Each structure stands twice: as C-alpha cells, then as structure tokens.
Amino acid sequence: MKNKANLTLRVPAPPSRPGDQPDFGSEKLSGAGEVQRPDIDAKPREMSNLAYALIRVLDDAGNALGPWNPKLDPETLRRALRVMLLTRAYDDRMYRAQRQGKTSFYMKCTGEEAVAVAAAFALDRDDMCFPSYRQQGLLIARGYPLLQMMNQVYSNSHDPLKGRQLPIMYSSKEHGFFTISGNLGTQFPQAVGWAMASAYKGDDKIAASWIGEGTTAEGDFHHALNFASVYRAPVILNVVNNQWAISSFAGIAGANESTFASRGIGYGLPALRVDGNDFLAVYAATQWAAERARANLGATMIEHYTYRAEGHSTSDDPSRYRPSDEAKAWPLGDPIERLKHHLVALGEWSEDQQQAAHRDAVEQVKTVNKEAEAIGTLGHGELPSLKTMFEDVFKDMPQHLRLQRQQMGV
C-alpha cells in the first residue's frame, strides 16, 4: 500500500542564526561537583551515565567542588593560567599578522585554551600527543619555543618544517607533538597505533589525540575506537565539541541525537563528558584516563564541551552563520576568566596580578615576534634554501636526487 503521507527529510538547523538572539536554553548542564568519580578500574557499563552528564569542578563563584577536584597547588594553577594567557596572546598576534599579509593562514583556539593546556599539565612529558589544529597550547605548555612557531607561521628561512606544511600545522618529536595532518581524523587511528606499539614493546608511555566533533562523522573515528577497544590500547581519545565545524553546527554531526561521548559506549569504552572551559575538570578527566591507561585498563574517550569563540580560521566569517554575540552568551564562560576567579577565591591571585600577567604575555609575544619578523615573513626576507627540497625524505639520498641537486647548483 502507498504511504498516505509523503516522506520528508530532516535537515538539522542551529537554534539561532545571524540577527537572532543566541539560544542555549536547551543545554543540560550538570552542577559543579555533582557528577560521580568512579574508580579507574570500574567497568565501562557501570559508568555509562558519565557520557550524558557533564563533569564540572568550578562553580560560578570560582569554588572547586566535588569528587573530580584534582586539588592542585596554587603555584601549578598560576603556571597554567600564565600558559593560557600566553597562548591567547600568541593567537592574537598571529591573527593580526595574517590580516597584515605577513602569513597566509592562521587558526585561533580562543575559548578552548583549557582543553589543551590542562591536558599538557595532566599528561607526562614523554606521552605522545596527536593533535588537531587547535591544540597549540600543548606545545606552549611543553616549552616549545614561540620563535620556532612564529618562523613556521611566517614561512621564513628558519621555518623548522622548511615550508612543507601549512603555517599552523606544527610538529616536534622532542616535545611529544606529532605532525598535524590536514586530512582531519587521521590522527585518531595513528594515536591508537602508536599506543598499541608502546604497549607491545612494554614501554610506559601513553598516547592522546584530539579531533573536533565534526570529525566524528568520518570513518577514521570509528576505526580508532574499534581498535582501541579490542586491543585495550593505552590512549586517550578526545573529541572537542566546540559547537561548530567550519560553518556546520554540531547537529549536522549528530549532536541533536545524543552526546558525542555516548558513541564510545557502543565500543565498550569508558566515555566522559567534560566541561571544556573548566581547567580543573579537564585536568581531572585527563588524569583519570591516563591512570587507567597506565594500569593496562585500556582507552578512554572524552568529549570536551566548549565553544569556538572565534572564526574557524582566518578564511572564515562566523557572522554569516551565527549571531555575532553568541560567544558571550555561552553558558560555560571563558576558561581563562574561570581559572582566574578560582585563584582569586583561594586568595592566591588578584585582578592586578591578572593584568600584570596579561601584559607580560603580550610583551613576551611582542618581543619574540620582532625577532621572527626580522628573519622574514611571507614573501619578505630570506626563504628556505632550494636544497631543502631534497632533504628529509630518504635516510640515504638516492643517486638521481644527488645528481639533480648538483645540476641545480645547491
């Protein structure tokens, strides 16, 4: 029999568009300190509710509450705050450089600094990170020189990757930062494979990887979860749900149907959903997952619930697809402000110290930027030597490449 009603196709749409009032009224947020903290050896099926709740530590007054409070000492919190301030200052300077034509492209992590910086503080220095393009805070927290980062952004003669990558796709083996891939999602199975190899060798290092919520719609995401589950790989799989994948809101990737963390349940993985703008919550969740991995209990999936305050990149204009003031309406606030309020509540920080730390970060970036610009910017200054096109591919350069290099006179 013919259906009486014609079939229709639903196309998810965000709750507000340019010109509308931002609407986050449907967001279900757990209260600070309300969510349970299971033992690291708890069975995934015993904690499936954590994929739907939201792990939060900091309340609106800056107090740290509940069982997930990592109880970090004030000096560690101050160092973390300074790293987040430095990351934001670096982002702002490089964004302006792109607008001035000094580089071709840039991507900011404004509003998401806690996701990377808290993880860097919770992980061991030798753990390998497989990031996406909004985790520059990992490098900065691990002490990678800002000058090296700027040289790459400016594509000058001191670019550590010699012009072979987009400006923001950093790489540093020494700092446990795997090369960023422009093909989104590839880092998830790479991280699982690296972690499997570490376990196979009997090493003590774990891996962690980050993707955006839009990338969960790709096959690489599911391949990684399957291998991580089957082989109990010592890896932390982070999904940064910042509400927007370029101009597509999270609902296109399935956010309207369930949380992204819940996708880990079907693979038998413990899945946590964390307030990504709460430094303490991100630290605690990462620490819990790392302890679990080191105890040979396998992988953990973490969804970081946050908001992309700026455009997707310098090629994007977010005012064309969302309200211009939506970032200010985000109910979980700004990660830097929230950590500052916590330190103030502890009596370990002040507004004057915050302003001084901000000025110090800006000045540090300004000083290093002058040095980088003196070496060269896009189209100005000395470029990498032509001979570098023959390097870093073969351990022993083949005869035909040596001949070509000689013919070029380099």
Rosetta blueprint (number, residue, H / E / L):
1 M L
2 K L
3 N L
4 K L
5 A L
6 N L
7 L L
8 T L
9 L L
10 R L
11 V L
12 P L
13 A L
14 P L
15 P L
16 S L
17 R L
18 P L
19 G L
20 D L
21 Q L
22 P L
23 D L
24 F L
25 G L
26 S L
27 E L
28 K L
29 L L
30 S L
31 G L
32 A L
33 G L
34 E L
35 V L
36 Q L
37 R L
38 P L
39 D L
40 I L
41 D L
42 A L
43 K L
44 P H
45 R H
46 E H
47 M H
48 S H
49 N H
50 L H
51 A H
52 Y L
53 A L
54 L L
55 I E
56 R L
57 V L
58 L E
59 D L
60 D L
61 A L
62 G L
63 N L
64 A E
65 L L
66 G L
67 P L
68 W L
69 N L
70 P L
71 K L
72 L L
73 D L
74 P H
75 E H
76 T H
77 L H
78 R H
79 R H
80 A H
81 L H
82 R H
83 V H
84 M H
85 L H
86 L H
87 T H
88 R H
89 A H
90 Y H
91 D H
92 D H
93 R H
94 M H
95 Y H
96 R H
97 A H
98 Q H
99 R H
100 Q L
101 G L
102 K L
103 T L
104 S L
105 F L
106 Y L
107 M L
108 K L
109 C L
110 T L
111 G L
112 E L
113 E H
114 A H
115 V H
116 A H
117 V H
118 A H
119 A H
120 A H
121 F H
122 A H
123 L L
124 D L
125 R L
126 D L
127 D L
128 M E
129 C E
130 F E
131 P L
132 S L
133 Y L
134 R L
135 Q L
136 Q H
137 G H
138 L H
139 L H
140 I H
141 A H
142 R L
143 G L
144 Y L
145 P L
146 L H
147 L H
148 Q H
149 M H
150 M H
151 N H
152 Q H
153 V H
154 Y H
155 S L
156 N L
157 S L
158 H L
159 D L
160 P L
161 L L
162 K L
163 G L
164 R L
165 Q L
166 L L
167 P L
168 I L
169 M L
170 Y L
171 S L
172 S E
173 K H
174 E H
175 H H
176 G L
177 F E
178 F L
179 T L
180 I L
181 S L
182 G L
183 N L
184 L L
185 G L
186 T L
187 Q H
188 F H
189 P H
190 Q H
191 A H
192 V H
193 G H
194 W H
195 A H
196 M H
197 A H
198 S H
199 A H
200 Y H
201 K L
202 G L
203 D L
204 D L
205 K L
206 I L
207 A E
208 A E
209 S E
210 W E
211 I E
212 G E
213 E H
214 G H
215 T H
216 T H
217 A H
218 E L
219 G H
220 D H
221 F H
222 H H
223 H H
224 A H
225 L H
226 N H
227 F H
228 A H
229 S H
230 V H
231 Y L
232 R L
233 A L
234 P L
235 V E
236 I E
237 L E
238 N E
239 V E
240 V E
241 N E
242 N L
243 Q L
244 W E
245 A E
246 I L
247 S L
248 S E
249 F E
250 A H
251 G H
252 I H
253 A H
254 G L
255 A L
256 N L
257 E L
258 S L
259 T L
260 F L
261 A H
262 S H
263 R H
264 G H
265 I H
266 G H
267 Y H
268 G L
269 L L
270 P L
271 A E
272 L E
273 R E
274 V E
275 D E
276 G L
277 N L
278 D L
279 F H
280 L H
281 A H
282 V H
283 Y H
284 A H
285 A H
286 T H
287 Q H
288 W H
289 A H
290 A H
291 E H
292 R H
293 A H
294 R H
295 A L
296 N L
297 L L
298 G L
299 A L
300 T E
301 M E
302 I E
303 E E
304 H E
305 Y E
306 T L
307 Y L
308 R L
309 A L
310 E L
311 G L
312 H L
313 S L
314 T L
315 S L
316 D L
317 D L
318 P H
319 S H
320 R H
321 Y L
322 R L
323 P L
324 S L
325 D L
326 E H
327 A H
328 K H
329 A H
330 W L
331 P L
332 L L
333 G L
334 D L
335 P H
336 I H
337 E H
338 R H
339 L H
340 K H
341 H H
342 H H
343 L H
344 V H
345 A H
346 L L
347 G L
348 E L
349 W L
350 S L
351 E H
352 D H
353 Q H
354 Q H
355 Q H
356 A H
357 A H
358 H H
359 R H
360 D H
361 A H
362 V H
363 E H
364 Q H
365 V H
366 K H
367 T H
368 V H
369 N H
370 K H
371 E H
372 A H
373 E H
374 A H
375 I H
376 G E
377 T E
378 L L
379 G L
380 H E
381 G E
382 E L
383 L L
384 P L
385 S L
386 L H
387 K H
388 T H
389 M H
390 F H
391 E L
392 D L
393 V L
394 F L
395 K L
396 D L
397 M L
398 P L
399 Q H
400 H H
401 L H
402 R H
403 L H
404 Q H
405 R H
406 Q H
407 Q H
408 M H
409 G L
410 V L
